[in-house]
Amino acid sequence: MRFSFYIFFSLIVVLASCNRPESKSAAQEGGNATTLQSSEANPSQTSEGNTAKSKYTQTESVTLPNGGDEYKLSEEMIYHISTDGLTNEPLDFNDIIEETKYVPLKMAEGYVIGKIEQLLASKDKILVVTADGVYCYDFEGNPIYKITSKGHARNEFLLCEKITINDSLLYMYDRGKFQTHVYDARTGEFLDNIKCPYASIIYRIDNAFIVEDRFHDFMSNVKERFFVYNEDFSKMKYMAFGKEQHFSNLGTPTSLGNECLLYCDYYEGKLYKIMSDKVISYLQIDCNANYRNTPEEIHQAIKSSKCNKENLHGFELVCETDSHIFGQFRLKGTTYQFLFDKNSQHYKIGSYFKRMEKHQVWYYFGTDVPYANNKYMFRAFTPEQISYYQIDNPPLPPTHPDYNNQKIVMKCKPDDNPIIAFYKFKNF
């Protein structure tokens, strides 16, 4: 019986060794981990079917370091906002908004927009990111192209986490594949893949990739560090905030600026500009100057059930145009919005927002980061949100500057795509 068992086991081992495929490296197979495949190719084609070489040489997995000596921080503080004598007065829509423009995203086959995860606006295009992919529109709301092919082929993605545009190229961070996909931003045509590290978010800024690494500490403490790599992830240029503790709230402390990444350090009340070659201390809000509690003190209060709203103060959200910085901070538990004019260095602060007319569509930040390009701040409104502005909204005369905007709002139907609202700030 025992002899028969040994014969049976030996046969299994022999059969398994005969059927095992010969392992080959990517070089032996004549392939490359970042092989180029045209977006016109068969979407079901796998990486083994591609032969064209990528311009990127980095083919191995990239691992974030635990630390490093390269750390560039300029302590130059360019702007400052004081909270001395702060009151609970509102920000008035008509005091800060010079121009508004509403763009309804038109319905078309394959262009039904679900929950929006990110918005970008270039000079002539609006890019909408959802869980399904990227949808591109012109400024009249007409569809141009979409990037929605999911799968394991080289011109497909698994999990679209974030996109950035740089020099007519669109970069998509795919957290499902640990790759950054490169597309032609004008046509949506697939161009290339770049191996990249697993991270919270990856941005393409100027001639570098900025890797945002977020990790939680205690209940609501989020630590941040940023790694800046060259264009193929083969070399780390520098690390920001790796040697110090920089804390965020659980919202969205980062936003895209002009050739930079903006980062709000919650507890220090500071805004940093993370660039391809350095970090700049950009703006200081003294929301912590007179009510300074360290993160550890706040968490001890939370653990002992003695935390109250007086402990809550910090820099939460921000966006930037060429002329203004618009953001949100918290002081002694009260949320404030501010608008900073970079030319005059004057600013306005309000604890809530005051709209004068029902046709003036606006939103309250909450935990949603606003978006901005060189000229406008912008955000999306769903039909459900728009329906509030359709009630008791008397029609404007054709000569009114907001006449066309009101028509767009009133025509919105429950099953329509969102409306993108653009706001240009006043100088003061």
C-alpha positions as CSV (number, residue, x, y, z in Angstrom):
1,M,0.0,0.0,0.0
2,R,2.8,2.4,1.0
3,F,4.7,1.5,-2.2
4,S,1.7,2.2,-4.4
5,F,1.3,5.6,-2.7
6,Y,5.0,6.5,-3.6
7,I,4.5,5.5,-7.2
8,F,1.3,7.7,-7.4
9,F,3.1,10.7,-5.9
10,S,6.1,10.3,-8.2
11,L,3.8,10.3,-11.3
12,I,2.2,13.6,-10.1
13,V,5.6,15.3,-9.7
14,V,6.7,14.1,-13.2
15,L,3.5,15.3,-14.9
16,A,3.7,18.7,-13.2
17,S,7.3,19.3,-14.2
18,C,6.5,18.4,-17.8
19,N,3.6,20.8,-18.0
20,R,5.3,23.7,-16.3
21,P,5.9,26.6,-18.8
22,E,9.4,27.8,-19.2
23,S,9.8,31.1,-17.4
24,K,11.3,33.9,-19.4
25,S,12.2,37.5,-18.6
26,A,10.7,40.3,-20.5
27,A,14.0,40.7,-22.4
28,Q,14.1,37.0,-23.4
29,E,10.6,37.3,-24.8
30,G,11.5,40.3,-26.9
31,G,8.9,42.4,-25.1
32,N,9.0,45.4,-22.7
33,A,7.0,46.2,-19.6
34,T,6.2,49.6,-21.1
35,T,5.6,48.7,-24.7
36,L,3.8,51.2,-26.9
37,Q,0.4,50.2,-28.3
38,S,-1.8,52.5,-30.4
39,S,-5.3,53.2,-29.1
40,E,-6.5,52.0,-32.5
41,A,-5.3,48.5,-31.7
42,N,-7.6,45.7,-30.6
43,P,-8.5,46.5,-27.0
44,S,-8.3,42.8,-26.1
45,Q,-4.7,42.5,-27.2
46,T,-2.4,41.7,-24.4
47,S,1.1,43.0,-23.6
48,E,2.7,39.9,-25.2
49,G,1.3,40.9,-28.6
50,N,3.1,44.3,-28.7
51,T,6.5,44.8,-30.2
52,A,7.0,48.6,-30.3
53,K,9.4,49.9,-27.7
54,S,8.4,52.6,-25.2
55,K,10.4,55.8,-24.9
56,Y,10.5,55.2,-21.1
57,T,13.3,52.9,-19.9
58,Q,11.9,52.3,-16.4
59,T,10.4,48.8,-16.5
60,E,10.9,47.5,-12.9
61,S,8.5,48.1,-10.0
62,V,9.2,51.4,-8.2
63,T,9.1,51.3,-4.4
64,L,8.8,54.4,-2.3
65,P,11.8,54.9,0.0
66,N,11.4,55.1,3.8
67,G,13.5,58.2,4.0
68,G,16.3,60.1,2.3
69,D,18.7,63.0,2.6
70,E,17.3,65.0,-0.4
71,Y,14.8,67.4,1.1
72,K,14.2,70.9,-0.4
73,L,12.1,73.4,1.4
74,S,12.3,77.2,0.9
75,E,11.1,79.0,4.1
76,E,10.2,82.0,2.1
77,M,6.6,83.0,3.1
78,I,5.1,84.9,0.2
79,Y,1.6,85.7,1.5
80,H,0.0,86.1,5.0
81,I,-3.6,86.2,6.2
82,S,-4.3,87.5,9.7
83,T,-7.4,86.4,11.7
84,D,-7.2,89.2,14.2
85,G,-10.6,90.7,14.8
86,L,-12.4,88.1,12.8
87,T,-16.2,88.3,12.9
88,N,-19.0,86.1,11.6
89,E,-19.8,88.3,8.7
90,P,-20.6,86.6,5.3
91,L,-18.8,86.7,2.0
92,D,-21.1,88.3,-0.5
93,F,-21.4,86.7,-4.0
94,N,-21.6,90.1,-5.7
95,D,-18.5,91.4,-3.8
96,I,-16.2,88.7,-5.0
97,I,-17.5,87.3,-8.3
98,E,-17.0,89.3,-11.5
99,E,-18.2,86.8,-14.1
100,T,-20.0,83.4,-14.2
101,K,-20.4,81.0,-17.0
102,Y,-22.4,77.7,-17.0
103,V,-21.6,74.9,-19.3
104,P,-24.2,72.0,-19.6
105,L,-22.5,68.8,-20.5
106,K,-24.6,67.5,-23.4
107,M,-26.0,64.0,-23.5
108,A,-24.8,61.6,-26.2
109,E,-24.4,57.9,-26.6
110,G,-21.7,56.7,-24.2
111,Y,-21.5,60.1,-22.6
112,V,-23.6,59.7,-19.5
113,I,-21.7,61.2,-16.5
114,G,-22.0,59.5,-13.1
115,K,-20.4,60.8,-9.9
116,I,-17.6,63.1,-10.8
117,E,-14.2,62.4,-9.1
118,Q,-12.1,65.2,-10.7
119,L,-12.5,68.1,-13.1
120,L,-9.8,69.8,-15.2
121,A,-10.2,72.7,-17.6
122,S,-7.6,73.7,-20.2
123,K,-7.8,76.6,-22.6
124,D,-10.4,74.9,-24.8
125,K,-11.4,71.6,-23.1
126,I,-13.2,70.4,-20.0
127,L,-12.1,67.0,-18.7
128,V,-14.4,65.0,-16.4
129,V,-13.2,62.0,-14.4
130,T,-15.6,59.4,-13.1
131,A,-15.1,55.8,-12.0
132,D,-15.7,54.9,-15.7
133,G,-12.9,57.0,-17.0
134,V,-12.3,60.3,-18.7
135,Y,-14.8,62.4,-20.7
136,C,-13.6,65.4,-22.7
137,Y,-15.9,68.3,-23.8
138,D,-15.5,71.6,-25.4
139,F,-16.6,74.8,-23.7
140,E,-20.0,74.6,-25.3
141,G,-20.5,71.2,-23.6
142,N,-20.1,69.1,-26.8
143,P,-18.4,65.7,-26.4
144,I,-15.0,65.4,-28.0
145,Y,-13.6,62.0,-26.9
146,K,-13.7,59.6,-24.0
147,I,-11.1,57.2,-22.4
148,T,-13.2,54.4,-20.9
149,S,-11.6,51.1,-22.1
150,K,-11.0,49.0,-19.0
151,G,-9.0,45.8,-18.9
152,H,-5.5,44.3,-18.8
153,A,-4.4,45.3,-22.4
154,R,-1.7,48.0,-22.6
155,N,-4.1,50.6,-23.9
156,E,-6.6,49.9,-21.1
157,F,-6.8,50.9,-17.4
158,L,-8.2,49.3,-14.3
159,L,-8.6,52.1,-11.8
160,C,-8.4,55.8,-12.9
161,E,-7.3,57.6,-9.8
162,K,-6.2,61.0,-11.0
163,I,-5.3,62.8,-14.3
164,T,-3.0,65.7,-15.1
165,I,-2.2,67.6,-18.4
166,N,1.2,68.6,-19.3
167,D,2.5,69.8,-22.8
168,S,-0.6,68.4,-24.7
169,L,-0.2,65.1,-23.0
170,L,-2.8,63.6,-20.6
171,Y,-1.3,61.5,-17.7
172,M,-3.6,59.0,-15.9
173,Y,-2.5,57.4,-12.7
174,D,-3.9,53.8,-12.7
175,R,-3.8,52.5,-9.1
176,G,-5.0,49.1,-10.4
177,K,-1.9,48.5,-12.5
178,F,0.7,50.7,-10.7
179,Q,1.1,52.5,-14.0
180,T,0.8,56.0,-15.4
181,H,-0.9,55.9,-18.9
182,V,0.0,58.6,-21.4
183,Y,-2.6,59.9,-23.9
184,D,-2.7,62.7,-26.5
185,A,-4.8,65.3,-24.6
186,R,-6.1,66.7,-28.0
187,T,-7.6,63.4,-29.3
188,G,-7.5,60.9,-26.4
189,E,-5.3,58.6,-28.3
190,F,-3.3,56.1,-26.2
191,L,0.5,56.6,-26.4
192,D,2.4,54.9,-23.7
193,N,2.7,53.3,-20.2
194,I,5.1,54.2,-17.4
195,K,5.7,52.0,-14.4
196,C,5.2,53.9,-11.1
197,P,5.0,53.2,-7.4
198,Y,1.9,52.4,-5.5
199,A,0.8,55.6,-3.9
200,S,-2.3,57.6,-2.9
201,I,-2.1,59.9,-6.0
202,I,0.5,60.7,-8.7
203,Y,0.6,64.0,-10.6
204,R,2.7,65.0,-13.6
205,I,4.0,68.5,-13.0
206,D,6.4,70.2,-15.4
207,N,9.2,67.7,-16.1
208,A,8.6,65.6,-13.0
209,F,6.1,63.2,-11.3
210,I,5.0,64.2,-7.8
211,V,4.0,61.2,-5.7
212,E,1.6,61.9,-2.8
213,D,1.9,59.4,0.0
214,R,-0.8,59.7,2.7
215,F,-1.0,57.5,5.7
216,H,-3.3,57.6,8.8
217,D,-2.2,58.1,12.4
218,F,-4.6,57.6,15.3
219,M,-8.3,58.4,14.5
220,S,-8.3,61.3,12.1
221,N,-4.7,62.3,11.8
222,V,-3.3,62.0,8.2
223,K,0.4,62.4,7.6
224,E,1.7,63.5,4.2
225,R,4.9,63.2,2.4
226,F,5.7,63.8,-1.3
227,F,8.3,62.2,-3.6
228,V,9.4,64.0,-6.7
229,Y,10.7,61.8,-9.5
230,N,12.1,62.4,-13.0
231,E,9.9,61.6,-16.1
232,D,10.4,57.8,-16.1
233,F,10.6,57.2,-12.3
234,S,14.2,56.0,-12.7
235,K,15.5,58.6,-10.2
236,M,14.0,60.4,-7.2
237,K,14.8,64.1,-7.5
238,Y,13.9,65.0,-3.9
239,M,11.5,64.2,-1.0
240,A,9.3,66.8,0.7
241,F,8.1,66.5,4.3
242,G,9.7,63.1,4.8
243,K,11.7,64.2,7.9
244,E,9.0,66.2,9.6
245,Q,5.4,65.6,10.6
246,H,3.0,67.4,8.3
247,F,-0.6,66.7,9.1
248,S,-3.8,67.0,7.1
249,N,-7.5,66.6,7.9
250,L,-9.5,63.8,6.3
251,G,-10.6,66.0,3.4
252,T,-8.7,66.9,0.3
253,P,-5.6,69.0,1.3
254,T,-4.0,69.0,-2.2
255,S,-5.1,70.6,-5.4
256,L,-3.5,71.3,-8.8
257,G,-2.0,74.8,-9.3
258,N,-0.1,76.3,-12.2
259,E,2.9,74.0,-12.7
260,C,2.8,73.0,-9.1
261,L,0.9,71.0,-6.5
262,L,-0.8,73.0,-3.7
263,Y,-0.7,71.4,-0.2
264,C,-2.5,72.6,2.9
265,D,-0.8,71.7,6.2
266,Y,-3.9,71.6,8.4
267,Y,-2.4,72.1,11.9
268,E,0.3,74.6,10.9
269,G,-2.1,76.7,8.8
270,K,0.4,76.8,5.9
271,L,0.0,76.5,2.2
272,Y,2.9,75.0,0.3
273,K,3.7,75.0,-3.4
274,I,5.4,71.7,-4.4
275,M,7.2,72.2,-7.7
276,S,9.4,70.0,-9.9
277,D,12.6,71.3,-8.2
278,K,11.6,72.8,-4.8
279,V,8.9,73.4,-2.2
280,I,7.9,77.0,-1.4
281,S,6.1,78.1,1.8
282,Y,3.5,80.1,0.0
283,L,0.8,81.3,2.4
284,Q,0.3,81.4,6.1
285,I,-3.1,81.7,7.9
286,D,-2.6,82.4,11.6
287,C,-5.5,80.2,12.5
288,N,-3.3,78.4,14.9
289,A,-1.4,81.3,16.3
290,N,-3.6,82.0,19.4
291,Y,-5.2,78.5,19.7
292,R,-2.2,76.2,19.2
293,N,-2.9,72.6,20.0
294,T,-0.6,69.9,18.7
295,P,-2.2,66.9,16.9
296,E,-1.2,64.7,19.8
297,E,-3.0,67.0,22.3
298,I,-6.1,66.9,20.1
299,H,-6.1,63.1,19.9
300,Q,-5.6,62.8,23.6
301,A,-8.7,65.0,24.1
302,I,-10.6,62.8,21.6
303,K,-9.5,59.6,23.4
304,S,-10.6,61.0,26.7
305,S,-13.9,62.3,25.3
306,K,-13.0,65.9,26.2
307,C,-12.6,67.2,22.7
308,N,-14.9,70.0,21.7
309,K,-15.2,72.3,18.7
310,E,-12.7,74.8,20.3
311,N,-10.0,72.2,19.4
312,L,-10.8,72.4,15.7
313,H,-8.7,74.9,13.8
314,G,-6.6,74.5,10.7
315,F,-6.2,75.0,6.9
316,E,-8.5,72.7,5.0
317,L,-9.0,73.5,1.3
318,V,-7.6,75.8,-1.4
319,C,-7.5,76.5,-5.1
320,E,-5.6,79.1,-7.1
321,T,-6.1,81.1,-10.3
322,D,-3.5,83.5,-11.8
323,S,-4.9,86.4,-9.7
324,H,-6.5,84.9,-6.6
325,I,-6.3,82.2,-3.9
326,F,-9.6,80.9,-2.6
327,G,-9.8,78.5,0.3
328,Q,-11.3,77.4,3.6
329,F,-9.9,77.2,7.1
330,R,-11.4,76.4,10.6
331,L,-10.9,78.5,13.7
332,K,-12.3,77.5,17.1
333,G,-14.7,75.1,15.3
334,T,-16.1,77.7,12.9
335,T,-15.5,77.2,9.2
336,Y,-14.4,80.3,7.2
337,Q,-13.9,80.9,3.5
338,F,-11.4,83.4,2.2
339,L,-10.5,85.1,-1.1
340,F,-7.0,86.5,-1.4
341,D,-6.1,89.0,-4.2
342,K,-2.5,88.3,-5.1
343,N,-2.0,91.7,-6.8
344,S,-3.1,93.9,-4.0
345,Q,-2.5,91.3,-1.2
346,H,-5.9,92.3,0.2
347,Y,-8.3,89.5,1.3
348,K,-11.9,89.0,2.4
349,I,-13.0,86.4,5.0
350,G,-16.5,85.2,5.7
351,S,-18.0,82.5,8.0
352,Y,-20.8,81.8,5.5
353,F,-21.7,82.7,1.9
354,K,-24.4,85.2,1.0
355,R,-26.1,85.0,-2.4
356,M,-28.2,87.9,-3.5
357,E,-30.2,86.2,-6.3
358,K,-31.7,82.8,-6.7
359,H,-30.2,82.5,-10.2
360,Q,-26.7,82.7,-8.8
361,V,-25.6,79.1,-8.4
362,W,-23.0,78.6,-5.7
363,Y,-21.9,75.8,-3.4
364,Y,-20.4,75.5,0.1
365,F,-17.1,73.7,0.3
366,G,-17.7,71.1,2.9
367,T,-15.0,68.5,2.2
368,D,-14.9,69.0,-1.6
369,V,-11.9,70.6,-3.0
370,P,-12.6,73.3,-5.6
371,Y,-11.0,73.3,-9.0
372,A,-9.3,76.1,-10.9
373,N,-7.4,77.0,-14.0
374,N,-5.5,80.1,-14.9
375,K,-8.7,82.3,-15.1
376,Y,-11.6,80.6,-13.3
377,M,-12.6,78.6,-10.3
378,F,-15.1,75.9,-11.3
379,R,-17.1,73.0,-10.1
380,A,-19.9,70.6,-11.2
381,F,-23.6,70.8,-10.2
382,T,-25.8,67.7,-10.6
383,P,-29.4,68.0,-11.8
384,E,-30.5,67.3,-8.2
385,Q,-28.5,70.2,-6.9
386,I,-29.7,72.4,-9.8
387,S,-33.3,71.6,-9.0
388,Y,-33.1,73.8,-5.9
389,Y,-32.3,76.8,-8.0
390,Q,-35.3,76.2,-10.3
391,I,-37.8,76.8,-7.5
392,D,-39.1,80.4,-7.1
393,N,-36.6,81.7,-9.7
394,P,-38.3,84.5,-11.6
395,P,-37.2,85.0,-15.2
396,L,-34.6,87.6,-15.9
397,P,-35.0,90.2,-18.7
398,P,-32.9,89.4,-21.9
399,T,-30.7,92.4,-21.1
400,H,-29.6,91.0,-17.8
401,P,-25.9,89.7,-17.8
402,D,-27.1,86.4,-16.2
403,Y,-30.0,85.8,-18.6
404,N,-28.3,83.0,-20.6
405,N,-27.0,81.4,-17.4
406,Q,-30.5,81.3,-15.9
407,K,-31.9,79.7,-19.1
408,I,-29.3,76.9,-18.8
409,V,-30.3,76.3,-15.1
410,M,-34.1,76.3,-15.8
411,K,-33.7,73.9,-18.8
412,C,-31.8,71.3,-16.7
413,K,-33.8,68.0,-16.4
414,P,-33.4,65.3,-13.8
415,D,-31.7,62.8,-16.2
416,D,-29.3,65.3,-17.7
417,N,-25.6,65.4,-17.3
418,P,-24.1,67.9,-14.7
419,I,-23.6,71.6,-15.4
420,I,-20.1,73.0,-14.9
421,A,-20.1,76.5,-13.4
422,F,-17.1,78.8,-13.9
423,Y,-16.4,81.8,-11.6
424,K,-14.0,84.7,-12.3
425,F,-13.0,86.6,-9.2
426,K,-13.0,90.4,-8.8
427,N,-9.9,92.4,-8.0
428,F,-10.1,94.5,-4.8
